[in-house]
Amino acid sequence: MKMDLGLEALGRKIGNVAATYQLVIVIALNLAIFGVVFFLTIRPQFEEKQKVATQYQEAKRDLDRMIEIKNNMPRYRSEFVKLREQLDGILRQLPETKDIPNLLRSVSAVGTESKVKVTYFEPGTVQNKEFYGEFPFKIRYNGPFHNIGYFFDGIRKADRMIDITDFSLAAKGPANKIVLEGECTAKSYIYTGQPPKGK
């Protein structure tokens, strides 16, 4: 009973409020309800949709990139093999260690091929540069004039990079059988692993 009286009183009070105010109140209530619904349910769904769309685009780009890589895999493999061969060639010319036994073996093999006798080999100490080290060594040799020319040419063509920086020659023996004896300072190079500075 009291409830009915309360509702009737409320109805009378609302009836007494002017129609304009009633309209403003209804619009304000609707806007408030819409705002609450929008911020609590609709806006998070829009944000989630946008986030999912962004993730989809990124995933699609990644997938396209992977498909392109897969389609070009034979070409990449052949390029890798070529680059590996180039790297192996460079590492033969510019090894990461002094590797004195192989260096001596290489110089001796060139001497044997050119019929020049290598009589002395003395390694020096490595002098570090930017990304490589210079490894000097001295060798003494003897043989006929033309053969010594072939010897130096063979050193120049060796797998490992070797520079002859200075050399000396002296003639020994009788005039009909002259043998040249000489000494030279040479440099080999090693890769130190440090990247070059600057450009």
PLY file of the C-alpha trace (Angstrom):
ply
format ascii 1.0
element vertex 199
property float x
property float y
property float z
element edge 198
property int vertex1
property int vertex2
end_header
0.00 0.00 0.00
2.77 2.41 0.97
4.57 1.44 -2.21
1.56 2.42 -4.30
1.38 5.79 -2.53
5.09 6.34 -3.18
4.70 5.58 -6.89
1.64 7.80 -7.16
3.50 10.65 -5.44
6.44 10.14 -7.78
4.05 10.12 -10.76
2.47 13.37 -9.62
5.85 15.00 -9.11
6.96 13.92 -12.59
3.67 15.19 -14.00
4.30 18.58 -12.40
7.72 18.88 -14.12
7.44 20.73 -17.37
7.53 18.72 -20.61
10.77 20.43 -21.68
12.55 19.36 -18.51
11.15 15.87 -18.88
12.64 15.68 -22.38
16.03 16.96 -21.17
16.05 14.46 -18.30
15.13 11.54 -20.62
17.86 12.55 -23.13
20.44 12.97 -20.35
19.56 9.56 -18.88
19.77 7.93 -22.31
23.12 9.60 -22.99
24.44 8.50 -19.61
23.29 4.91 -20.21
24.77 4.95 -23.74
28.07 6.37 -22.40
28.33 3.68 -19.73
27.49 0.93 -22.25
29.90 2.41 -24.82
32.87 2.74 -22.45
32.29 -0.60 -20.72
31.41 -2.87 -23.66
31.55 -1.30 -27.13
34.85 0.63 -26.89
36.89 -2.35 -25.59
35.48 -4.42 -28.46
36.58 -1.75 -30.98
40.05 -1.65 -29.43
40.29 -5.45 -29.44
39.15 -5.53 -33.08
41.79 -2.94 -34.03
44.48 -4.87 -32.14
43.48 -8.13 -33.85
43.49 -6.37 -37.26
47.03 -5.04 -36.62
48.23 -8.51 -35.52
46.62 -10.01 -38.61
48.44 -7.55 -40.89
51.77 -8.29 -39.18
51.18 -12.05 -39.41
50.22 -11.69 -43.08
53.43 -9.74 -43.80
55.47 -12.40 -41.98
53.71 -15.17 -43.88
54.29 -13.41 -47.23
57.97 -12.99 -46.36
58.26 -16.67 -45.37
56.54 -17.77 -48.59
58.95 -15.62 -50.60
61.92 -17.14 -48.75
60.55 -20.66 -49.30
60.04 -20.00 -53.02
63.59 -18.62 -53.35
65.24 -21.30 -51.20
67.17 -22.99 -54.08
68.61 -19.62 -55.11
69.57 -18.79 -51.49
71.21 -22.20 -51.13
73.29 -21.76 -54.28
74.29 -18.24 -53.14
75.25 -19.67 -49.75
77.45 -22.33 -51.40
79.18 -19.66 -53.52
79.72 -17.38 -50.52
81.06 -20.33 -48.50
83.55 -21.13 -51.27
84.63 -17.48 -51.37
85.04 -17.45 -47.58
87.09 -20.66 -47.69
89.31 -19.09 -50.36
89.76 -15.93 -48.30
90.54 -17.94 -45.17
93.21 -19.84 -47.13
94.76 -16.50 -48.08
94.17 -14.90 -44.68
94.02 -17.64 -42.02
93.13 -16.94 -38.39
96.38 -18.39 -37.00
100.06 -18.16 -37.90
100.04 -21.84 -38.89
103.83 -21.95 -39.25
104.07 -25.65 -40.27
101.71 -25.18 -43.25
103.42 -21.93 -44.22
106.84 -23.65 -44.20
105.37 -26.61 -46.10
103.91 -24.25 -48.71
107.19 -22.33 -49.19
109.16 -25.61 -49.37
106.70 -27.04 -51.92
107.14 -23.96 -54.12
110.94 -24.37 -53.76
110.76 -28.03 -54.76
108.58 -27.25 -57.81
110.92 -24.49 -58.98
114.09 -26.50 -58.08
115.23 -23.94 -55.53
116.54 -25.21 -52.21
115.14 -23.45 -49.13
117.91 -23.66 -46.52
116.60 -21.46 -43.70
113.23 -20.35 -42.35
112.87 -17.98 -39.37
109.42 -16.79 -38.26
109.05 -13.35 -36.66
106.42 -11.90 -34.35
102.98 -10.83 -35.50
102.40 -7.08 -35.79
98.71 -6.27 -35.35
97.05 -3.84 -37.73
93.33 -2.93 -37.89
91.66 -6.26 -38.64
94.68 -8.33 -39.63
98.16 -9.07 -38.40
101.40 -9.04 -40.40
103.47 -12.15 -39.80
107.05 -11.58 -41.04
109.55 -14.36 -41.69
113.00 -14.76 -43.27
114.05 -17.43 -45.71
117.38 -18.31 -47.31
117.50 -20.14 -50.62
119.84 -21.12 -53.43
119.44 -22.19 -57.03
119.92 -21.11 -60.67
118.86 -17.61 -61.70
115.73 -18.56 -63.69
114.61 -21.01 -61.05
114.73 -18.28 -58.40
112.42 -16.22 -60.65
110.04 -19.20 -60.82
110.32 -19.55 -57.03
109.22 -15.94 -56.44
106.41 -16.34 -58.98
105.26 -19.51 -57.20
105.27 -17.64 -53.85
103.12 -14.94 -55.45
100.60 -17.54 -56.68
100.44 -19.53 -53.43
97.06 -20.07 -51.73
98.18 -18.12 -48.69
98.88 -14.43 -49.24
102.66 -13.83 -49.04
104.54 -10.63 -49.93
108.27 -10.55 -50.48
109.36 -7.18 -49.03
113.11 -7.30 -49.79
115.66 -9.80 -50.99
119.34 -10.17 -51.78
121.23 -12.38 -54.20
124.89 -13.39 -54.37
126.61 -15.54 -57.02
128.55 -18.58 -55.77
130.54 -21.29 -57.51
132.61 -21.51 -60.71
131.73 -19.44 -63.77
130.34 -22.39 -65.72
128.09 -23.51 -62.84
127.01 -20.36 -60.99
124.47 -20.83 -58.20
122.72 -17.86 -56.65
122.29 -17.72 -52.90
119.89 -15.27 -51.40
117.91 -14.19 -48.41
114.55 -12.47 -48.32
112.14 -11.03 -45.83
108.53 -11.96 -46.50
105.20 -11.25 -44.86
102.19 -13.43 -44.48
98.93 -12.20 -43.01
96.48 -13.49 -40.41
92.92 -12.43 -39.74
92.52 -11.09 -36.19
88.72 -10.94 -36.18
88.51 -7.23 -35.36
86.26 -5.23 -37.72
87.98 -2.42 -39.62
87.56 1.03 -38.05
85.83 3.83 -39.94
84.34 3.32 -43.39
0 1
1 2
2 3
3 4
4 5
5 6
6 7
7 8
8 9
9 10
10 11
11 12
12 13
13 14
14 15
15 16
16 17
17 18
18 19
19 20
20 21
21 22
22 23
23 24
24 25
25 26
26 27
27 28
28 29
29 30
30 31
31 32
32 33
33 34
34 35
35 36
36 37
37 38
38 39
39 40
40 41
41 42
42 43
43 44
44 45
45 46
46 47
47 48
48 49
49 50
50 51
51 52
52 53
53 54
54 55
55 56
56 57
57 58
58 59
59 60
60 61
61 62
62 63
63 64
64 65
65 66
66 67
67 68
68 69
69 70
70 71
71 72
72 73
73 74
74 75
75 76
76 77
77 78
78 79
79 80
80 81
81 82
82 83
83 84
84 85
85 86
86 87
87 88
88 89
89 90
90 91
91 92
92 93
93 94
94 95
95 96
96 97
97 98
98 99
99 100
100 101
101 102
102 103
103 104
104 105
105 106
106 107
107 108
108 109
109 110
110 111
111 112
112 113
113 114
114 115
115 116
116 117
117 118
118 119
119 120
120 121
121 122
122 123
123 124
124 125
125 126
126 127
127 128
128 129
129 130
130 131
131 132
132 133
133 134
134 135
135 136
136 137
137 138
138 139
139 140
140 141
141 142
142 143
143 144
144 145
145 146
146 147
147 148
148 149
149 150
150 151
151 152
152 153
153 154
154 155
155 156
156 157
157 158
158 159
159 160
160 161
161 162
162 163
163 164
164 165
165 166
166 167
167 168
168 169
169 170
170 171
171 172
172 173
173 174
174 175
175 176
176 177
177 178
178 179
179 180
180 181
181 182
182 183
183 184
184 185
185 186
186 187
187 188
188 189
189 190
190 191
191 192
192 193
193 194
194 195
195 196
196 197
197 198
